[in-house]
């Protein structure tokens, strides 16, 4: 079955694929579903699936468990459509038959099967002994790994593991799959251990290691619990160190969190104790080897040809564009596609925390922020890079995401001749983004009156594109607005050019609807038309008015 979890406080939603007969929910890290709310109990409730029926059991929680708004005593059998509530969280069980978008079971059976038996503990001493002998055999600590080709190192290590396994003889049980043991050891020594296969699978877009024995993956926009596990917290920590060390980063108790990226560009975030209370946590957002195009986004239903045509004109006519949305709503993907429309004759400077953009232009300068070293020195922030980019004679400035004082420098750049700049930001609606932007400007330390800040924002930003990740896992453009300016009271005036019209829920929980024109014609198109530049005004007509 699938379990849909939503939080009314922050609007977040998650969906889990769970193939267990019993699921524990609460604040303790030992639960299958961990909810972060102090008012809830460590083990708040249990969901039990038996004979096709789902039963919710309140585990004598402090604040109670509710079904359709009524508090239950003990347990209750759930009917289809029932909502279980605890605190600000709501749980809804979705029968397996409703999962039209579920991944191919034959392909993912070894990953998504029951998570109750995730790791054979008898393997731990065997693998530790193989690892100890391997270090002695190859003298890995002294070997100059940089001077050895990856293929040669892998072949040498593979032969060594086979030799050690043969030498261990009866220590390895006869019924143990030696091929699988060899592969696991090779992955742990040179790869990423139990998540190595997940990294290679292109259908998996995100990997979330909540603790050593709880690993989730995102497939087609939905979260699924896997049966993969690390042998120990030390093993997981070793993989994290292997990721960050080649990048000159360090992670330990003095620097307990780090952002980094893999060789293929995948974004990595790791956080360890004492900040993480349940051991090392690793999150990998994978880098697509097959870059998205507007054609793909249109085919996926993320936007329409009319929206694409508007954005194309906005980019080429040097409008400053902001892409707003929640976490994992597709902001960077859309930014990357929009950047592909930038003229090859222009000098482009991209600024990111972790380089993710894949731009095809040759006249491109890519800048990446740098965190402080172990002594707390050497930090180069996004704001530093934005300031420096102004001295690099850019035609376009692309900031991966604004989240702090760099917002002021970016607005000043947009207002002083650097038209056509692009950026992204976290917000649930265009107005919300503008309010957040005001806060970010104040973070720059400038004591500016709010009216002056709003005038800068209204003058700098031309178009806001709002994205949303729906409950079914789809990511879509839900609103495109043009900045008109400020009204006499100093409030923002936005012209909604396109808005998403929701039409219900279809088979498998798929959200039905599409983004459609509101009938309003944006100022930038009217200006182009008045300048005798040919533009297609029909894209703004509501569908029922078109011939």
N, C-alpha and C positions, 0 to 999 in steps of 0.2 A: 504494500500500500504506500501512498504518499501522504505526507503530513505538511499541511500549509500553516505557517506561523506568521502572525502579524502583530505589530505593536502600535497601539493607538497613540502613544505619546510622541514617537518620532516618525510614524508613518512607514517604518521599515517592514519588509516582508521577506520571508524565506520559505523555501520548499525543500523538504527532505524526502529522499527515497530510502525507506527502511524495510529490510527484509528480516525482521525479528518478530517473535511472538509476543515479546514484552518490551515496552519502551518506557524508560523513566525520564521524567521531566522535572526540572527544578534549578536551583542556583548552584548546586555543587558541580564541580568539574567532572565528577564520576558519572553524571547522567548522560543519556544518549542525546538529549536536547537540553542545552544549557541556556537559561534565561537570566539576564543580568538586571535584577530588580530586588533591592534589599528586603522589601516587604514579603517576598515569597519564601517558601521553605526550601531547605537544602534538597530534600526529595519531596516534591510537592504532590505529584500525582504519577500514576502509572497507567499506560494504555496496554490492554491485553487483547490480542487477536486470536480467536479460537473458533473453529467451525464456521468461518465466514462472518462472525460477529465481532464487533469491536466494543470492549468494555472499558470505561474510564473509572479509575479507582482513586479516590482521595486518600492520601497517605497521612491522615491526621494533620493536615497543613494548618498553619496559623491563620491565614486569611480566607481559606476555603476554596473550593472548586465549583464552578457554575456551569450548567448546561442550558443554553438558550436563556440565560439570565437568572435561572433558578438554582440556588445552592443545593448540592447533592449531599446526601448522608451516606457515607460508605462508597457505594459504586452504582453505576448505571450503564445499561446497554445503549449504545449510540445508534440512532437512525441516520439514514443518509441525509445530509444537509445540516445536521446538528452542529452547533458551535460551542466549544469548550472554552471557558474564560477563567483566567487566573491573573489577578492584578490588571495591568494594562495590556496583557497578551491575550490573543485569541488563537485557538487551535481548531483546525478543521481537517478531518480525515477524508481523503479522496480515494475511493476504491481503485484498484489497479486497472480495471477495465476502462476507466475514464482517461487513461494516459495515452492519448493518441500521439503525443509528441515524445513518448518515452523512448529511450535509446534501444537499439537492437539487443534483445536479451541474449541471443546466441553469441554475439560479439563481446558483450560486457559481462557475461555470467561470472567469469573468474574475478572480476573487480567488484561487482555489486551483490555478490551472494551474501548469505547470512554473515553478519559481522560478529557473531558470538564466539567463533573460534578463529580469531584473527592471527594468532601467532603461536607456533609450537615452541613452548618454553624449552624443550629438550634440545633445540637447535642452538641455544645461547652458548653453552660451554663449548660445543663443537666449533662454532664459528669464531669464538674468541681464541681457541687454540689454533685454528687455521690462520687467523689474522696474526697471531704472535709468531708463528713459524714463517709466515710470508715476509714479515718485516726482517727477520733474521736471514732468510734465504736470499732476498733481493737487496737487503741493506737499504730499504727505501729512504731512511732518514739521511743517508749520505749521497744517495743517487741524485745527479743533476737532472731533475725532471724536465727542466726547460730545454735542455739540449737533445731530448729524445722525442721523436715524432710520436704523436698520439697512437697511431696504428701499431708502431713497434712496441711501445710501452704496454698496450693492451694485449698484444700477442705474447710478450714475455711474461706478463702477470698471469695470463690465462694458463700458460704451460706450467708455471710455478704452482698454481692452485691445484692443477691435476696431479702434479708430482706429490704435493703435500697430502692430498686426499688418499692417494695410493699408499703413501708411507704410513698414514694413520690406520690403515687396515680395518681391524675389527672395531675400532673406536666409533666408526660410523655404522649405524645399524643397516642390515641388509635391505630392509624395507624402505629405506630413505631414498628419495629421488635424487641421485647424485648430479644429474644434469641440472636440475633446478637449484641444488645447493651450490654448484659451481657458478651458475649465473648470478645467484644472490650475492655470493662473495665477490665476484668481479664487479658487480654494480656498487657494492658497499665500498670497495677499495678505490675504484676509479670513477664511479658514477655517483648517482644520487640515491642509492639504496633502493628501498621498496617503491619509491616514486619515480624511478628511472623510466619504467614503461609508461607511466602516466604522462611524463614530459614528452615522450615520443608520439603519443596518440594525438592526432590533430583534431579529433572531435572534442577532446577535453580542453576547455578554455581557461580553467582556473583550478588550482590545487590548494586546499586549505588543511594544513596539519594542525589540529587543535591541541593535540597532545600526542605522545609517542604511539598510542594505540587507537587513535581516532582521526581518520583522514577522510575528508570530503572532496568531491570533485564537482565541477560545473560542466554539464553536458547540455548543449542547446538551451542555455539560459536557466537551467534548473540544477539544484543541488542534490547530490546523491552520496550516501554514506558508503564507503568502500570497506573491503575486508583487509586492506593493507595495514601493516604495522611496522614500527621500528623495534629492534630488539631491546633498546633501552633509551633512556633520555640522553645518555652519553653518545650513543650512536646517532641520534637525531642532531645533537649539538655538533658532532663531527661533520655531518653533512652541511650544516649551516656555515661552519668555519671554512669548509672546502669551497663554498660558493663565494664567500666574501673576501677570502684571503688574496686571490689573484687580482682583485680590484683595489688592493691597498687598504681595504677596510678591516676593522677589527671588532670582534664582539666578545665581551666578557662581562663580569660584574660591574666594572667601571664604565663600560659602554654597552649597556644591555639591549639596545635596539639599533637596527641598521636597515637602510634601504640600499638595494644593490640591483644588479641585473645579471642574467646569465649570458653566455657567449652569443646566443641567438637573439638577445634583446629582451627576453622575458623579464618582467618586473618582479623583484623579490623583496619581501619585507619579513624581517625576523625580529622577535622579541623574546628575551629569556628571563629567568629569575634574576634578581628579586622582583622585577616588574611584572612578570607573568607568574601567576600563583599555581599553575598546574604544569609547569615544565616549559621547555622551549616551544614556541609557536612559530610556524612557518607558513607564509602565504605567497603563492606564485601565480601571477597573472601572465599567462603565456602570450608570447609574441607570435602573431600570425605570419606564417611563412608565405601565405598567399594573400597579399594586401587587398583590402576591400576597395571596390569601385562604386561609383554611383549606380551602375547597372545592377550590381549585386544588392545594394541597399534597396533599390526599387523592387527588385524581384522578391526580396525578403519582406516587403511591406513596411520597411522603416520610414519611407517617404514616397512621394509621388513624382511623376515627371514635371508637374507644374512647380512643385517646391524646388526641385533640382534646377529648373530653368531660372527661377527667381534668384536662388543662391549663386548660380553661375554668373548672372549679371551683376549681383552685389559684389562678388569677388573681383571681377574684371573691371568694374567701375570704381574700385578702391574704396569700398565702404568698410568701416571698422565693424567687425563681427565678433560677437560673443556667443559661445555655445554653453548653455546652462543645463544642469541636470544633476541627478543624484549619483551615488556611487554605483559604478558598473552599469551606467545607462547608455554608454557608447559615445561619450564626449570625445575621447581621444581618437576613436575610429572616424567619426565625422570630421574632426579637425584635420586628420591626415588626408581624407578624401578632398576636403576643400582646398588644402594646400597644393594638391595635385593640379588645381586649376590656375595656380599662379603662373604668370608669364615666365618663360625661361630666360628672357632678357633681363629680368630684375634680380637684384642682389637681395637674398633672403637670409635673415638671421633667425635661427630657432633657439629658444631658451627653455630648458627643462630641468626638473629635478633629476629624473632618470631618462636618458634618451630613448624615446619610443617612436618618434615620427620617422616615416620612411618616405622622404621626398625624392622625386625623380630628377629635379633640377640640378644642373651642374654648378651654377653660381650660388652655392649654399654654404653657410657657415653654421655649424651646430655647436652650441655651447651647453655645458652641463654643470649644475651647481656642485659644490664640494662641501661635505660636512667637516666639522673640526676634527683634528687628530686627537690622539690620546691625551695630549697636554692641553686640549681645548683651544688650539690655535690652527690657523690655516683655513678657516671656514670661508667659503665664497658663496654668498646667497644669491637667490634669484634676483633680488633687488640690485645687487652689485653688478650682475650680468646685464640687466636691463639698462642701467646707467652706462656701462661700458659699450653696449651695442649702439648707443646713439653716436659714438665716436667712430663707428665702423662704416659709415656711409651706407646704411641699409635703405633699400626701397620698401621692404616689408619686414616687420618684426612679428614673430610668432612666439607667444609665450604659452608653454604647455598648460599651465594652470596658475591663476592668481589666487593667493590665499593670505597675503600679508601686505606689508608696507610697499611692496613693488607696484601695487595698484596705482599709487600716486604717480610714480615715474612713468608707468605705462600710459596713463591718461594724459600726462603732459606731452608724451611723445606723439600720441594720437592727435593732440591739439596743436602740434607745432610742425606739421608737414609730413608726418609719417602715416599718411592715410593708407587704408587697406590692411591694417594690422588685424591679427586674429588671436583669440585666447579662449580659454574655458574656465568655468568656475562651478562650484557646488551650490545648487539652489533648487527649490521645488517649483519655482515659477519665475517669469521674467521680473516681476516687481520684487520678489524676494531677493533675486540676484542684485538688483540695484541697491536695495537696503544693505545687503552684505558688503557691497562695494564701498558704500559710505563708511562702514566700520573699518574696512581694510585701509582706506585712505587715512583715517584717524590713527591707525596703527603705525603710520610712517612717522608719527611724532610731531606733525605740523598742527599747530593750533589754528585751524581754519574754521570759519563759520559754516554751518551746515548749508546755507544758501549758496555759498561759493563752491562747496564741494559738489552740490547738485548741478550747478551750472556747468562745471567742468565735465561731469559725467554725461549730462544731456548733450553737450557739444561734441564729446569724443565718441560716444557709442552710437552707431547707426542702426544695427540690426541685432536682435537677440533671438537665438534658436533654442527652443526648450525641448529637451529629450526626457523620456521616461522609460523605466524598465517595468513592464507590467507583470502581474502575478503569473502569467503563463510563460514567463521567461523572455518574451519578445521585447525588443528595444525599438522605440519609434519616436519620430519627431511629432510632438503634440501641439506645438505652437510656434509660429514665426511672427515676430512683432517688430515694427519699425519705431524708432524713437522720433517723436515729433518735437519734443522740447519740454518746457515747464509751463504750467498754467500760472495765472496771476498769484495764486497762493503758494507757488513754489513746489507743487507736486508734479511728478513725472507724467507726461502724456505719451501713451503708447498706442500705436495703431496696429491692431491685430490683423495680419494679412492672411494667415492660414491658422486654422484651429482643428484639433482632432475631435471628431464626432463619434462617440462610443455608441454602439448599437447592440450591446448585450454580450452574452458569452455563448460560444458555440461548442461543438464537439470537443471533448477532452479539455474543457476549460479555456479554450482559445478565445481571447478577447476579440470581439468583432467590432469593426469600425475602420475609418480612414480619415486622414487629414484632408480638409477641403478648404477652398478659398472662402473668405467671409464676404467678398464683394468689394472690399476696400482696395483702392489702388495706391501703392506706396509712393512716397514723394520722390524717391530716386528714379522710379520709372517715368513719372511725369516730367522730371527734369530732363531725362534722356530724350523723351519724345519731343519736348519743346526745343531741344538742340538738334532736331532732325536726325536723331540716331534711331534706327529701326529696332523696336522692341515689340514683343508679343504681349499685347494687353489682354488677350483672351484667357490667359492662365489665371486671371483674378476673377473671372466670371463664375458664379456658382453653377454647378453642373446642370441644374434644371433650366438655366438661362441660355446655355450653349446650343448652337444649332445642331 
